[in-house]
Amino acid sequence: KASIEPPPPPPRSLDPAQRVCASRVLAVHGEEEAFLEAVRSAPRGRHLWLGYDPKPPVDGKSLDAFLRARPHRTVFKFRGEDAPSFGLGALGAELEHAARRDGGAAAMQILRDKSQMSTLFAPTGAGDTDWNHAKTSIEVSFDGFIRSADRADQCRSRRDVKGLDREVEKGSNAQKVTEWKPAFLRRSGTTPDNTGLLPPWFESRSWLTKLKRSDAEVFRPKFALMQAGACTEHHRDNYGTLTWIKVLGGSQLLATWNMADGDSTPELSDNQEEHDEDFPWATFAQLPSARLVFLDVGDVFFMRPGVYHRVFTLSAKVQLFGEFVGAATFVESLKSAKADRERPHCLKACDSRITMTSLFLAGPAPGPGAG
């Protein structure tokens, strides 16, 4: 077989704020000016942006030590080459190569071909208060989804600003595929505590894999596919989990802040059911825990339990993601889950059968990596 030419390296001449603005996403959302002013006036200066951690965990022991040694850090980012065990093997390498060369739509096309699926399902929000609601998702044409992503990628490569603005505007209103668990990712011979998608030492440290099979399935790694322009308003993830992400295509911007700062700042908390229409960028940038995170193809990202975050998809995105709960995160998990119980409007289609008690009892149970 002919050798695959390596893709051109991503541009490094632009600082993160410039790369965000070059996507045109914040401009289309009407937030670019406020975003840039917040970045310029932030007390932390350039440290508002999250940098790469040079030494990611490599086994269960170093994972526990890594998280315990940094109790005040809420988010962590690693280069893919520094954390190869999170790379999804040959499939991940193929997706990343295609995405770097041709854009996120190319990675989506590979998944379309391998899965042989013509239809995806996007959540409607109908299950937010009733997990068993009959209509919690709607069908989305996979081919149509890819064509939309490709149009934006093509406009970006041609530097067609007007065309890109048009596609980003469409993407901001497009359906989001956030819970895709394709059958071809379920490797034969795997067990609930080892999906074959992540390093065994990482999965074995998570109490979620020790739940009974039907409950563990809720937390199985899944794909998210989104169009350039998609925005997820600020929230905390449910179940008190640490969230991990492996970016396989596209780029995104996250604004993150810890639970204490959010709960003491009404416009940046989830105490109210409705958020103000305009995101308070200036207020956000003044928070001690405020961080901006630019994620690109190949990056690996950890976010502690209870962290507030707001996400913009800057270019058509493919990511594998999931959840983690373990001894090193349980205190934060409990605080976040307790807040969810006190603010039921925060629960997004959660299965009420799964409680923090069940997670805690599963944790000390005998199993791989227990103890």
PyMOL commands that set and color helices and strands:
alter all, ss='L'
color gray80, all
select helices_A, chain A and resi 16-22+25-28+32-41+45-48+60-68+80-82+84-86+89-102+104-115+142-158+161-172+183-185+200-205+207-210+213-219+238-240+259-263+266-268+281-286+327-342+344-346+356-362
alter helices_A, ss='H'
color red, helices_A
select strands_A, chain A and resi 75-78+119-123+137-141+177-180+222-226+231-235+242-257+291-295+300-303+308-324
alter strands_A, ss='S'
color yellow, strands_A
deselect
rebuild
show_as cartoon
